[in-house]
Amino acid sequence: MREPIVIIGGGMAGGNAAATLRDEGFSGPVVLLSREPNVPFGRPPLSKTYLRSEEDLAGWYVRPAGWYAEHDVEL
């Protein structure tokens, strides 16, 4: 069994690191540790559309929520 790769931080960089590992063919365990309770996402700019709830965080996710389980990335 391969040693796991542990990624610290669930923001844009951590999410992209996990996605890149899988996109490049890494098949070992990938664990993403974060204080965030949800999937990795970029921090949206504070905008009027966001404050008026005209946009949500789904557009800021690194990958869709189901992608992590489908690609065996432990959150």
Phi and psi restraints in degrees (range 20) as a CNS / XPLOR table:
assign (resid 1 and name C) (resid 2 and name N)
       (resid 2 and name CA) (resid 2 and name C) 1.0 -77.2 20.0 2
assign (resid 2 and name N) (resid 2 and name CA)
       (resid 2 and name C) (resid 3 and name N) 1.0 151.7 20.0 2
assign (resid 2 and name C) (resid 3 and name N)
       (resid 3 and name CA) (resid 3 and name C) 1.0 -68.4 20.0 2
assign (resid 3 and name N) (resid 3 and name CA)
       (resid 3 and name C) (resid 4 and name N) 1.0 143.6 20.0 2
assign (resid 3 and name C) (resid 4 and name N)
       (resid 4 and name CA) (resid 4 and name C) 1.0 -73.9 20.0 2
assign (resid 4 and name N) (resid 4 and name CA)
       (resid 4 and name C) (resid 5 and name N) 1.0 153.7 20.0 2
assign (resid 4 and name C) (resid 5 and name N)
       (resid 5 and name CA) (resid 5 and name C) 1.0 -100.9 20.0 2
assign (resid 5 and name N) (resid 5 and name CA)
       (resid 5 and name C) (resid 6 and name N) 1.0 123.6 20.0 2
assign (resid 5 and name C) (resid 6 and name N)
       (resid 6 and name CA) (resid 6 and name C) 1.0 -108.0 20.0 2
assign (resid 6 and name N) (resid 6 and name CA)
       (resid 6 and name C) (resid 7 and name N) 1.0 124.2 20.0 2
assign (resid 6 and name C) (resid 7 and name N)
       (resid 7 and name CA) (resid 7 and name C) 1.0 -107.0 20.0 2
assign (resid 7 and name N) (resid 7 and name CA)
       (resid 7 and name C) (resid 8 and name N) 1.0 126.3 20.0 2
assign (resid 7 and name C) (resid 8 and name N)
       (resid 8 and name CA) (resid 8 and name C) 1.0 -98.8 20.0 2
assign (resid 8 and name N) (resid 8 and name CA)
       (resid 8 and name C) (resid 9 and name N) 1.0 120.0 20.0 2
assign (resid 8 and name C) (resid 9 and name N)
       (resid 9 and name CA) (resid 9 and name C) 1.0 110.2 20.0 2
assign (resid 9 and name N) (resid 9 and name CA)
       (resid 9 and name C) (resid 10 and name N) 1.0 126.7 20.0 2
assign (resid 9 and name C) (resid 10 and name N)
       (resid 10 and name CA) (resid 10 and name C) 1.0 -107.2 20.0 2
assign (resid 10 and name N) (resid 10 and name CA)
       (resid 10 and name C) (resid 11 and name N) 1.0 26.3 20.0 2
assign (resid 10 and name C) (resid 11 and name N)
       (resid 11 and name CA) (resid 11 and name C) 1.0 -87.0 20.0 2
assign (resid 11 and name N) (resid 11 and name CA)
       (resid 11 and name C) (resid 12 and name N) 1.0 -156.8 20.0 2
assign (resid 11 and name C) (resid 12 and name N)
       (resid 12 and name CA) (resid 12 and name C) 1.0 -59.6 20.0 2
assign (resid 12 and name N) (resid 12 and name CA)
       (resid 12 and name C) (resid 13 and name N) 1.0 -44.6 20.0 2
assign (resid 12 and name C) (resid 13 and name N)
       (resid 13 and name CA) (resid 13 and name C) 1.0 -65.7 20.0 2
assign (resid 13 and name N) (resid 13 and name CA)
       (resid 13 and name C) (resid 14 and name N) 1.0 -45.4 20.0 2
assign (resid 13 and name C) (resid 14 and name N)
       (resid 14 and name CA) (resid 14 and name C) 1.0 -63.9 20.0 2
assign (resid 14 and name N) (resid 14 and name CA)
       (resid 14 and name C) (resid 15 and name N) 1.0 -43.2 20.0 2
assign (resid 14 and name C) (resid 15 and name N)
       (resid 15 and name CA) (resid 15 and name C) 1.0 -63.3 20.0 2
assign (resid 15 and name N) (resid 15 and name CA)
       (resid 15 and name C) (resid 16 and name N) 1.0 -42.5 20.0 2
assign (resid 15 and name C) (resid 16 and name N)
       (resid 16 and name CA) (resid 16 and name C) 1.0 -68.0 20.0 2
assign (resid 16 and name N) (resid 16 and name CA)
       (resid 16 and name C) (resid 17 and name N) 1.0 -34.0 20.0 2
assign (resid 16 and name C) (resid 17 and name N)
       (resid 17 and name CA) (resid 17 and name C) 1.0 -62.9 20.0 2
assign (resid 17 and name N) (resid 17 and name CA)
       (resid 17 and name C) (resid 18 and name N) 1.0 -45.8 20.0 2
assign (resid 17 and name C) (resid 18 and name N)
       (resid 18 and name CA) (resid 18 and name C) 1.0 -63.4 20.0 2
assign (resid 18 and name N) (resid 18 and name CA)
       (resid 18 and name C) (resid 19 and name N) 1.0 -44.5 20.0 2
assign (resid 18 and name C) (resid 19 and name N)
       (resid 19 and name CA) (resid 19 and name C) 1.0 -63.7 20.0 2
assign (resid 19 and name N) (resid 19 and name CA)
       (resid 19 and name C) (resid 20 and name N) 1.0 -41.6 20.0 2
assign (resid 19 and name C) (resid 20 and name N)
       (resid 20 and name CA) (resid 20 and name C) 1.0 -65.4 20.0 2
assign (resid 20 and name N) (resid 20 and name CA)
       (resid 20 and name C) (resid 21 and name N) 1.0 -40.5 20.0 2
assign (resid 20 and name C) (resid 21 and name N)
       (resid 21 and name CA) (resid 21 and name C) 1.0 -56.3 20.0 2
assign (resid 21 and name N) (resid 21 and name CA)
       (resid 21 and name C) (resid 22 and name N) 1.0 -47.2 20.0 2
assign (resid 21 and name C) (resid 22 and name N)
       (resid 22 and name CA) (resid 22 and name C) 1.0 -69.6 20.0 2
assign (resid 22 and name N) (resid 22 and name CA)
       (resid 22 and name C) (resid 23 and name N) 1.0 -41.3 20.0 2
assign (resid 22 and name C) (resid 23 and name N)
       (resid 23 and name CA) (resid 23 and name C) 1.0 -61.9 20.0 2
assign (resid 23 and name N) (resid 23 and name CA)
       (resid 23 and name C) (resid 24 and name N) 1.0 -32.3 20.0 2
assign (resid 23 and name C) (resid 24 and name N)
       (resid 24 and name CA) (resid 24 and name C) 1.0 -89.1 20.0 2
assign (resid 24 and name N) (resid 24 and name CA)
       (resid 24 and name C) (resid 25 and name N) 1.0 1.9 20.0 2
assign (resid 24 and name C) (resid 25 and name N)
       (resid 25 and name CA) (resid 25 and name C) 1.0 96.9 20.0 2
assign (resid 25 and name N) (resid 25 and name CA)
       (resid 25 and name C) (resid 26 and name N) 1.0 7.2 20.0 2
assign (resid 25 and name C) (resid 26 and name N)
       (resid 26 and name CA) (resid 26 and name C) 1.0 -65.2 20.0 2
assign (resid 26 and name N) (resid 26 and name CA)
       (resid 26 and name C) (resid 27 and name N) 1.0 125.4 20.0 2
assign (resid 26 and name C) (resid 27 and name N)
       (resid 27 and name CA) (resid 27 and name C) 1.0 -108.5 20.0 2
assign (resid 27 and name N) (resid 27 and name CA)
       (resid 27 and name C) (resid 28 and name N) 1.0 -1.7 20.0 2
assign (resid 27 and name C) (resid 28 and name N)
       (resid 28 and name CA) (resid 28 and name C) 1.0 -77.6 20.0 2
assign (resid 28 and name N) (resid 28 and name CA)
       (resid 28 and name C) (resid 29 and name N) 1.0 178.4 20.0 2
assign (resid 28 and name C) (resid 29 and name N)
       (resid 29 and name CA) (resid 29 and name C) 1.0 -65.8 20.0 2
assign (resid 29 and name N) (resid 29 and name CA)
       (resid 29 and name C) (resid 30 and name N) 1.0 137.2 20.0 2
assign (resid 29 and name C) (resid 30 and name N)
       (resid 30 and name CA) (resid 30 and name C) 1.0 -124.3 20.0 2
assign (resid 30 and name N) (resid 30 and name CA)
       (resid 30 and name C) (resid 31 and name N) 1.0 124.3 20.0 2
assign (resid 30 and name C) (resid 31 and name N)
       (resid 31 and name CA) (resid 31 and name C) 1.0 -122.2 20.0 2
assign (resid 31 and name N) (resid 31 and name CA)
       (resid 31 and name C) (resid 32 and name N) 1.0 128.1 20.0 2
assign (resid 31 and name C) (resid 32 and name N)
       (resid 32 and name CA) (resid 32 and name C) 1.0 -113.1 20.0 2
assign (resid 32 and name N) (resid 32 and name CA)
       (resid 32 and name C) (resid 33 and name N) 1.0 116.0 20.0 2
assign (resid 32 and name C) (resid 33 and name N)
       (resid 33 and name CA) (resid 33 and name C) 1.0 -102.7 20.0 2
assign (resid 33 and name N) (resid 33 and name CA)
       (resid 33 and name C) (resid 34 and name N) 1.0 131.9 20.0 2
assign (resid 33 and name C) (resid 34 and name N)
       (resid 34 and name CA) (resid 34 and name C) 1.0 -155.9 20.0 2
assign (resid 34 and name N) (resid 34 and name CA)
       (resid 34 and name C) (resid 35 and name N) 1.0 153.3 20.0 2
assign (resid 34 and name C) (resid 35 and name N)
       (resid 35 and name CA) (resid 35 and name C) 1.0 -77.6 20.0 2
assign (resid 35 and name N) (resid 35 and name CA)
       (resid 35 and name C) (resid 36 and name N) 1.0 -21.9 20.0 2
assign (resid 35 and name C) (resid 36 and name N)
       (resid 36 and name CA) (resid 36 and name C) 1.0 -66.0 20.0 2
assign (resid 36 and name N) (resid 36 and name CA)
       (resid 36 and name C) (resid 37 and name N) 1.0 137.0 20.0 2
assign (resid 36 and name C) (resid 37 and name N)
       (resid 37 and name CA) (resid 37 and name C) 1.0 -80.0 20.0 2
assign (resid 37 and name N) (resid 37 and name CA)
       (resid 37 and name C) (resid 38 and name N) 1.0 -10.9 20.0 2
assign (resid 37 and name C) (resid 38 and name N)
       (resid 38 and name CA) (resid 38 and name C) 1.0 -114.6 20.0 2
assign (resid 38 and name N) (resid 38 and name CA)
       (resid 38 and name C) (resid 39 and name N) 1.0 -172.9 20.0 2
assign (resid 38 and name C) (resid 39 and name N)
       (resid 39 and name CA) (resid 39 and name C) 1.0 -70.5 20.0 2
assign (resid 39 and name N) (resid 39 and name CA)
       (resid 39 and name C) (resid 40 and name N) 1.0 159.1 20.0 2
assign (resid 39 and name C) (resid 40 and name N)
       (resid 40 and name CA) (resid 40 and name C) 1.0 -58.9 20.0 2
assign (resid 40 and name N) (resid 40 and name CA)
       (resid 40 and name C) (resid 41 and name N) 1.0 139.0 20.0 2
assign (resid 40 and name C) (resid 41 and name N)
       (resid 41 and name CA) (resid 41 and name C) 1.0 -149.8 20.0 2
assign (resid 41 and name N) (resid 41 and name CA)
       (resid 41 and name C) (resid 42 and name N) 1.0 156.6 20.0 2
assign (resid 41 and name C) (resid 42 and name N)
       (resid 42 and name CA) (resid 42 and name C) 1.0 -80.5 20.0 2
assign (resid 42 and name N) (resid 42 and name CA)
       (resid 42 and name C) (resid 43 and name N) 1.0 154.3 20.0 2
assign (resid 42 and name C) (resid 43 and name N)
       (resid 43 and name CA) (resid 43 and name C) 1.0 -80.5 20.0 2
assign (resid 43 and name N) (resid 43 and name CA)
       (resid 43 and name C) (resid 44 and name N) 1.0 115.4 20.0 2
assign (resid 43 and name C) (resid 44 and name N)
       (resid 44 and name CA) (resid 44 and name C) 1.0 -70.7 20.0 2
assign (resid 44 and name N) (resid 44 and name CA)
       (resid 44 and name C) (resid 45 and name N) 1.0 147.5 20.0 2
assign (resid 44 and name C) (resid 45 and name N)
       (resid 45 and name CA) (resid 45 and name C) 1.0 -66.5 20.0 2
assign (resid 45 and name N) (resid 45 and name CA)
       (resid 45 and name C) (resid 46 and name N) 1.0 148.2 20.0 2
assign (resid 45 and name C) (resid 46 and name N)
       (resid 46 and name CA) (resid 46 and name C) 1.0 -71.7 20.0 2
assign (resid 46 and name N) (resid 46 and name CA)
       (resid 46 and name C) (resid 47 and name N) 1.0 106.0 20.0 2
assign (resid 46 and name C) (resid 47 and name N)
       (resid 47 and name CA) (resid 47 and name C) 1.0 -126.8 20.0 2
assign (resid 47 and name N) (resid 47 and name CA)
       (resid 47 and name C) (resid 48 and name N) 1.0 161.7 20.0 2
assign (resid 47 and name C) (resid 48 and name N)
       (resid 48 and name CA) (resid 48 and name C) 1.0 -63.2 20.0 2
assign (resid 48 and name N) (resid 48 and name CA)
       (resid 48 and name C) (resid 49 and name N) 1.0 -38.3 20.0 2
assign (resid 48 and name C) (resid 49 and name N)
       (resid 49 and name CA) (resid 49 and name C) 1.0 -65.4 20.0 2
assign (resid 49 and name N) (resid 49 and name CA)
       (resid 49 and name C) (resid 50 and name N) 1.0 -37.3 20.0 2
assign (resid 49 and name C) (resid 50 and name N)
       (resid 50 and name CA) (resid 50 and name C) 1.0 -68.1 20.0 2
assign (resid 50 and name N) (resid 50 and name CA)
       (resid 50 and name C) (resid 51 and name N) 1.0 -45.0 20.0 2
assign (resid 50 and name C) (resid 51 and name N)
       (resid 51 and name CA) (resid 51 and name C) 1.0 -64.6 20.0 2
assign (resid 51 and name N) (resid 51 and name CA)
       (resid 51 and name C) (resid 52 and name N) 1.0 -30.0 20.0 2
assign (resid 51 and name C) (resid 52 and name N)
       (resid 52 and name CA) (resid 52 and name C) 1.0 -87.8 20.0 2
assign (resid 52 and name N) (resid 52 and name CA)
       (resid 52 and name C) (resid 53 and name N) 1.0 7.5 20.0 2
assign (resid 52 and name C) (resid 53 and name N)
       (resid 53 and name CA) (resid 53 and name C) 1.0 61.9 20.0 2
assign (resid 53 and name N) (resid 53 and name CA)
       (resid 53 and name C) (resid 54 and name N) 1.0 30.3 20.0 2
assign (resid 53 and name C) (resid 54 and name N)
       (resid 54 and name CA) (resid 54 and name C) 1.0 -88.5 20.0 2
assign (resid 54 and name N) (resid 54 and name CA)
       (resid 54 and name C) (resid 55 and name N) 1.0 -8.4 20.0 2
assign (resid 54 and name C) (resid 55 and name N)
       (resid 55 and name CA) (resid 55 and name C) 1.0 -140.2 20.0 2
assign (resid 55 and name N) (resid 55 and name CA)
       (resid 55 and name C) (resid 56 and name N) 1.0 153.8 20.0 2
assign (resid 55 and name C) (resid 56 and name N)
       (resid 56 and name CA) (resid 56 and name C) 1.0 -123.5 20.0 2
assign (resid 56 and name N) (resid 56 and name CA)
       (resid 56 and name C) (resid 57 and name N) 1.0 -179.8 20.0 2
assign (resid 56 and name C) (resid 57 and name N)
       (resid 57 and name CA) (resid 57 and name C) 1.0 -73.1 20.0 2
assign (resid 57 and name N) (resid 57 and name CA)
       (resid 57 and name C) (resid 58 and name N) 1.0 -17.0 20.0 2
assign (resid 57 and name C) (resid 58 and name N)
       (resid 58 and name CA) (resid 58 and name C) 1.0 -55.2 20.0 2
assign (resid 58 and name N) (resid 58 and name CA)
       (resid 58 and name C) (resid 59 and name N) 1.0 -35.3 20.0 2
assign (resid 58 and name C) (resid 59 and name N)
       (resid 59 and name CA) (resid 59 and name C) 1.0 -71.8 20.0 2
assign (resid 59 and name N) (resid 59 and name CA)
       (resid 59 and name C) (resid 60 and name N) 1.0 -11.9 20.0 2
assign (resid 59 and name C) (resid 60 and name N)
       (resid 60 and name CA) (resid 60 and name C) 1.0 -104.1 20.0 2
assign (resid 60 and name N) (resid 60 and name CA)
       (resid 60 and name C) (resid 61 and name N) 1.0 -0.7 20.0 2
assign (resid 60 and name C) (resid 61 and name N)
       (resid 61 and name CA) (resid 61 and name C) 1.0 -66.0 20.0 2
assign (resid 61 and name N) (resid 61 and name CA)
       (resid 61 and name C) (resid 62 and name N) 1.0 142.4 20.0 2
assign (resid 61 and name C) (resid 62 and name N)
       (resid 62 and name CA) (resid 62 and name C) 1.0 -64.3 20.0 2
assign (resid 62 and name N) (resid 62 and name CA)
       (resid 62 and name C) (resid 63 and name N) 1.0 -47.6 20.0 2
assign (resid 62 and name C) (resid 63 and name N)
       (resid 63 and name CA) (resid 63 and name C) 1.0 -138.4 20.0 2
assign (resid 63 and name N) (resid 63 and name CA)
       (resid 63 and name C) (resid 64 and name N) 1.0 155.5 20.0 2
assign (resid 63 and name C) (resid 64 and name N)
       (resid 64 and name CA) (resid 64 and name C) 1.0 -57.6 20.0 2
assign (resid 64 and name N) (resid 64 and name CA)
       (resid 64 and name C) (resid 65 and name N) 1.0 152.9 20.0 2
assign (resid 64 and name C) (resid 65 and name N)
       (resid 65 and name CA) (resid 65 and name C) 1.0 -52.3 20.0 2
assign (resid 65 and name N) (resid 65 and name CA)
       (resid 65 and name C) (resid 66 and name N) 1.0 -42.2 20.0 2
assign (resid 65 and name C) (resid 66 and name N)
       (resid 66 and name CA) (resid 66 and name C) 1.0 -72.0 20.0 2
assign (resid 66 and name N) (resid 66 and name CA)
       (resid 66 and name C) (resid 67 and name N) 1.0 -16.1 20.0 2
assign (resid 66 and name C) (resid 67 and name N)
       (resid 67 and name CA) (resid 67 and name C) 1.0 -59.3 20.0 2
assign (resid 67 and name N) (resid 67 and name CA)
       (resid 67 and name C) (resid 68 and name N) 1.0 -40.2 20.0 2
assign (resid 67 and name C) (resid 68 and name N)
       (resid 68 and name CA) (resid 68 and name C) 1.0 -64.1 20.0 2
assign (resid 68 and name N) (resid 68 and name CA)
       (resid 68 and name C) (resid 69 and name N) 1.0 -45.5 20.0 2
assign (resid 68 and name C) (resid 69 and name N)
       (resid 69 and name CA) (resid 69 and name C) 1.0 -67.3 20.0 2
assign (resid 69 and name N) (resid 69 and name CA)
       (resid 69 and name C) (resid 70 and name N) 1.0 -40.8 20.0 2
assign (resid 69 and name C) (resid 70 and name N)
       (resid 70 and name CA) (resid 70 and name C) 1.0 -62.7 20.0 2
assign (resid 70 and name N) (resid 70 and name CA)
       (resid 70 and name C) (resid 71 and name N) 1.0 -28.6 20.0 2
assign (resid 70 and name C) (resid 71 and name N)
       (resid 71 and name CA) (resid 71 and name C) 1.0 -109.1 20.0 2
assign (resid 71 and name N) (resid 71 and name CA)
       (resid 71 and name C) (resid 72 and name N) 1.0 17.5 20.0 2
assign (resid 71 and name C) (resid 72 and name N)
       (resid 72 and name CA) (resid 72 and name C) 1.0 54.8 20.0 2
assign (resid 72 and name N) (resid 72 and name CA)
       (resid 72 and name C) (resid 73 and name N) 1.0 47.9 20.0 2
assign (resid 72 and name C) (resid 73 and name N)
       (resid 73 and name CA) (resid 73 and name C) 1.0 -107.7 20.0 2
assign (resid 73 and name N) (resid 73 and name CA)
       (resid 73 and name C) (resid 74 and name N) 1.0 116.8 20.0 2
assign (resid 73 and name C) (resid 74 and name N)
       (resid 74 and name CA) (resid 74 and name C) 1.0 -83.3 20.0 2
assign (resid 74 and name N) (resid 74 and name CA)
       (resid 74 and name C) (resid 75 and name N) 1.0 127.0 20.0 2
